[in-house]
Amino acid sequence: MARSWDTHTHAFGPVERFPPAAERGYDPPPVRSQDAIDQALAAGLDGLVWVHASIYGFDNRVTFAALAEHKERSRAIVMPPQTVDPAELDRWHALGVRGLRLNLLSKGGNGLSTLLPFGSEMKRLGWHVAAFMDGGDAAALDAVCGAFEVPVLIEHFGNMGKQRAVEPESWAPMLRWMRTGRLWCKLSAPYHSADDAPDYQSLLPLLRAMAEAGADQLVCGSNWPHIGHPAAPSTSDMRAVLDRLAHSAGLDRQALWAGNAGRLYA
């Protein structure tokens, strides 16, 4: 049976071992990687993808520690410094890295220029770009998707904000790239894109449009431990929310959590 993946969670650790960067948007929460694993397993998900947290800058040690601690059920997205030897990238791949993060929205993020040197190596390794960026920004999306010959996965329903997430004209750049097969979208953190908790039905038109543009390019993630979100839902609760939305949009929930995700994180 295919492994099912929570494709978006963050690894944090003791600050004395993994100190965050001085320039950061928040402080690390008091959680450990085992907490994320327990959340995923309780939700019926047996694989977990650690996505590099912006508070660590280019220091990926906490993510590599989570990979090593949970080797059998982990993959990761990291944010590399500009120069990494190809042999080191091979070592990262063996550890479970499957992509590089582009973070254009957070304090402590990076820019497109930092990933450009890795284009050919990402293609060789079968990696992808995981982008925390505004999917309604046509110029930025064209620049990112046009720069690489690997998939680009945009996070959190496209990060368009709560107003534009319900405006069809804002979706056009994202849908255009999805139709080429080059752009994927992660269904995660719906509270960033809508206020109508707990079911977020206002996102259904966007989700149906994405399903039409490329249903096999959609995956799901929890965004645990939900930094800045006071309700901090469990992974089980977040999976239930996303499953209800997927069902209403006519999407195959098994494909979202396992089949599609497996193509990126196997």
N, C-alpha and C positions, 0 to 999 in steps of 0.2 A: 504493500500500500504506500502511496506517495506521502512523504512527510508534509505536514501542514505547518505553515510559517506565520508567526507574528513578525511582519517585515519592518516594524519600526518600534524599537525601544532604545533606551539610553543606558549606558553603563556609567555608574558613579562609584566612587570609592572613598576610603578615608583620606581626608585632606592632607594628613601628614605623609601619606604615601603617594598620593596623586594630587598635588596642589593645583588649583585652577589658575588660569592666567589672571594677571592684575587687571587687564582690561576685559571685563566680562559683563554680561547682561543680567546674571543672577548668581546666587550661590548654590553649590551642589546640595541636593536634598539628602537627608540621612537614610539612604537606602543602599542595598548591596545587590550585586548581580544575582545572587540566589533568590532574592525577592522577585526579580523579574522572571526568572525561570519558574518559580512556584506559581506566579500569576498566569503564565502561558499554559502550563500543564493543567491548571484548574479550568482553563478555558478550552481544553481539548486540543491544544496546539503543541506539537512536540519539537518544533524548531523555532529559533529566535534569531533575529538580525539586530545586532548592536549598531546603532547609527551614531557616529561621532558627535559628541556634544560640543557646542561652540565655546563653552567656558574653558576648554582645555587648549584652545588655539591649535597649533600644529603638533601638540604632544598627544600621541595616540596610546600611551602606555596603559591607561585604564581600560581601553577597549581590547588591547592585546591580552591583558590580564583576564578579562572576562572570557575571551576566546579560549585561552589556555585552561581556565577553570571548568568550562563547560564545553569541551572540545567536541563531543559527540553530537551536540544539538545546536551549535552556534555557527553563524556567519557574521560578517561585519562590513561596514562602510567606514572608511577612514579618510582623514584630511591630511595629505602628505605635505611636507616641505617641498620646495621647488625641485630639489635634486635628490633622487633616490636611485641607487644602482639597480639595474635589471635583476641581478641575482637576489637582491633584497626583496624586490617585488615578487619574485618566485617564492621566496620564503613566506612572504605575507599570504600569498595564494594558498600555500600548503597549510597555513594556520586557519584559513577560512575567509580571508578578505575576498569580496566579490565586486567591489566598486569603490570609487572615490567620490567624496562629497564636495559639492559646490554650494556654498552658503553665502548668498547675496543679501540676506535680510537680517542677520544677527550681528550684534557686537561680538567681535572675535571670529567672524567668518572670514572667507577668502574671496578671491576674484577669479574670473575666467582665466586670466593669464597664468595663474598658479597651476592649472590643470593641463594647459595646452602641451607642455613638454611630455605628458604621459599618454597622448592620444594613441600612438602606435603600440605601446606596451599594453594599454587597456584592451585594444583589439586583439593582440596576441593572446592575452590571458582570458578573454571572454568576459571581461568586466563591463560595468556600465557606470554612467554618471548619475549620482543621486542628487537632485537639485532642490535646494530650499530657495525658491525664487518665485516671482510673481508671474503666474501663467497667463495673465492678461496683458503683460508687457510684450508687445509683438517684437520690438527691436531686440530686447534682451533674449527672448526665446529663439528668435532667428539666429542670433549670434551663437548661442549655446548649442542648439541642435545642428547648426551648420558647421560647427567646429570639429565634430567628432564623427567617426564611423562606427560608433557603438551606441546602444540605446541610451536615451536620457530619460530618467524617471523623475517626474516632478512630484513633490510630496504634498500631503494635506489638501486633497481636492483642488490643487493648483494654487493655493495660497493667495487667492484673490481678495480676501477680506469678506466681511459679511454683506456689504452692499453689492459689490460686483458679482459675487457668487450667485446672485439671483437675476443678473442681467445678461441675457443671451449674447448681446454684442460683445461682452467681455470675454466670452469663452472662445471666440473665433480663432485667435492665434493658437491656442492649445489644441482645439479640435482639428485644425488644419494639419498640424504636425502629427497628431495621432493617426490621421488617415494615411500618412506616408508610411506608417509602421515604425517610425523612428522614436516617437515619444510614448512613454508609458505614464500612468498616473497612479499614485498611491492613495487609496481611500483610507484616510487616517485623520484623527483630531477634528471631527466634524464641528466641534464647538468653536474652532477658529473661523468657520465659514457660515455659521448659522446660529441663531439664538433660540430656536424652537426645540429645545431639549424636552423630553428625552429622545424623541424619534427623528428630529431634524428632517421633517418631510419637505421643507422648503428646498432641500438639496436634490430632490427627485428629478426635476427637469434637467439640471446639470448632469446628474448621473446617467439619465436616459440618453442624453446627447453623447456622453463619453462612451456609453455602451454601443451606440450606433457607430461611433467613429473607430472603435477598436476594443471590443469586449475582451479579447485575449491579451490586451496590454494593460489590464487593471489588476492590482493586488491590494491586499488589506493590511493595515498595521494599527497597533493600539495607541502609540505615542506614550506608553507608560514611562515614567511615573507622572505624566501630565503636568509639566512645569507651569505654574501660574494659573492652573485651573482649580478653583476651590473645591469642586465636587470630587476630583481625582477618582474617576470611575475605575472599577476593577477591569482587568482584561476580559473577564467573562462578560461583564456588562457591556463593554465596548464591542466585543464580538457580536453580541446579540443585537445591538443597535445597527451595526454595519450589515449583519445578515438580513435584518428586516428591510433595510434600504435596498440591498441587492435583490431580494425577492420581489419587491415592488417594482424594480427596474427591469425585471426579467433576466437577471444575471445568474449564472451558475455559481453558487456559493463555494462549491468544492474547487472549482477552477480558480477562484479568487485567492483562496487560502493555500491551495496545494499546487494545482496544475500550472497556472500562470507563474506563481511565485517560484516553483521548482525550476523553471527555465532560467531564472535570474540567479538563484542561490544554490543550485545543486553543487 
